Amino acid sequence: QVQLVESGGGLVQAGGSLRLSCVPHGVIFRINVMNWYRQAPGKQRELVASVTEHGVTDYTDSVKGRFTISRDNAKDTLYLQMNGLKPEDTAVYFCNAKWGGNSVFDSWGQGTQVTVSS
């Protein structure tokens, strides 16, 4: 089973920026889509941003214009640039990859904490 490892979380003031990274530990091939999810205390996990194998991106409405998802295909590394952070962005952020062709495999990271102070 391939494990994804996130990094880049931390504590930042409102209006600040962070960049999250996600790297697979293990062999991963035919990535179909990579996603960033987040889960705030007491809330369900929500999909924040995604990028397909063709480079098509999508964002949840609350982060549009502030967050940018990108991929380094050579390194299979996923990024999430977060600008204009708000206290409501506080959550544990998880990296997810569906891969192997037709998304037959589904790998997750352990999560990285992002805390935005007001």
C-alpha positions as CSV (number, residue, x, y, z in Angstrom):
1,Q,0.0,0.0,0.0
2,V,1.4,3.4,-1.0
3,Q,1.5,6.0,1.8
4,L,1.3,9.7,1.0
5,V,3.1,12.1,3.3
6,E,2.0,15.7,3.7
7,S,4.1,18.6,5.0
8,G,3.9,22.4,5.2
9,G,1.2,22.9,7.8
10,G,1.5,25.2,10.7
11,L,0.2,28.2,12.5
12,V,-0.4,31.4,10.6
13,Q,-2.2,34.7,11.1
14,A,-5.3,35.5,9.1
15,G,-4.3,36.9,5.7
16,G,-1.1,34.8,5.6
17,S,0.0,32.1,3.3
18,L,1.1,28.5,3.5
19,R,2.1,25.9,1.0
20,L,1.3,22.2,1.6
21,S,3.2,19.4,-0.2
22,C,2.4,15.8,-0.6
23,V,4.8,13.1,-1.6
24,P,4.1,9.4,-2.2
25,H,6.3,6.9,-0.4
26,G,6.3,3.9,-2.7
27,V,5.7,3.3,-6.4
28,I,2.7,5.0,-7.8
29,F,1.6,4.9,-11.4
30,R,-1.2,6.1,-13.7
31,I,-2.4,8.8,-11.3
32,N,-6.0,9.6,-12.3
33,V,-6.7,12.4,-9.8
34,M,-5.0,14.0,-6.8
35,N,-7.0,15.8,-4.1
36,W,-6.7,17.9,-1.0
37,Y,-9.3,17.3,1.6
38,R,-9.7,19.0,5.0
39,Q,-11.5,18.2,8.2
40,A,-12.2,20.7,10.9
41,P,-13.1,19.7,14.4
42,G,-16.7,18.4,14.6
43,K,-17.2,18.6,10.9
44,Q,-17.1,16.1,8.0
45,R,-14.1,15.8,5.7
46,E,-14.6,18.0,2.7
47,L,-12.9,18.1,-0.7
48,V,-11.0,21.3,-1.1
49,A,-9.2,21.0,-4.4
50,S,-8.5,18.4,-7.1
51,V,-6.3,18.1,-10.2
52,T,-6.8,15.4,-12.8
53,E,-4.2,13.5,-14.9
54,H,-5.0,16.0,-17.6
55,G,-4.3,19.0,-15.4
56,V,-7.9,20.0,-14.9
57,T,-8.4,21.7,-11.6
58,D,-11.4,22.2,-9.4
59,Y,-12.0,23.9,-6.1
60,T,-14.7,24.2,-3.5
61,D,-16.3,27.6,-3.6
62,S,-15.0,28.8,-0.3
63,V,-11.3,28.7,-1.5
64,K,-11.7,29.8,-5.1
65,G,-9.4,32.7,-5.8
66,R,-7.3,32.0,-2.7
67,F,-6.0,28.4,-3.1
68,T,-4.1,26.9,-6.0
69,I,-3.5,23.2,-6.5
70,S,-0.6,22.0,-8.7
71,R,1.3,18.9,-9.5
72,D,5.0,18.2,-10.3
73,N,4.4,15.2,-12.6
74,A,8.1,14.3,-12.6
75,K,8.1,13.9,-8.8
76,D,4.5,12.9,-8.4
77,T,4.4,15.7,-5.8
78,L,1.2,17.6,-5.1
79,Y,1.0,21.1,-3.8
80,L,-1.6,23.4,-2.3
81,Q,-0.7,27.1,-2.2
82,M,-3.0,28.8,0.3
83,N,-3.2,32.6,0.3
84,G,-5.4,34.9,2.1
85,L,-6.0,32.4,4.9
86,K,-9.0,32.8,7.1
87,P,-9.7,31.3,10.6
88,E,-12.4,29.1,9.0
89,D,-9.6,27.4,6.9
90,T,-8.4,25.9,10.2
91,A,-8.4,22.1,9.8
92,V,-6.3,19.0,9.2
93,Y,-5.5,18.8,5.5
94,F,-5.2,15.4,3.8
95,C,-3.7,14.4,0.5
96,N,-5.4,11.8,-1.5
97,A,-4.5,10.0,-4.8
98,K,-6.6,7.8,-6.9
99,W,-4.4,5.9,-9.3
100,G,-3.6,2.7,-11.2
101,G,-5.9,3.5,-14.1
102,N,-9.6,3.9,-13.5
103,S,-8.8,4.9,-9.9
104,V,-8.5,1.3,-8.8
105,F,-6.2,2.3,-5.9
106,D,-6.9,5.0,-3.3
107,S,-4.1,6.3,-1.1
108,W,-4.2,8.8,1.7
109,G,-1.8,10.7,3.9
110,Q,-1.9,11.1,7.7
111,G,-2.8,14.8,7.4
112,T,-1.1,18.1,8.3
113,Q,-2.6,20.6,10.7
114,V,-3.3,24.1,9.5
115,T,-4.3,26.7,12.1
116,V,-5.2,30.3,11.2
117,S,-5.4,32.7,14.0
118,S,-7.6,35.8,13.9
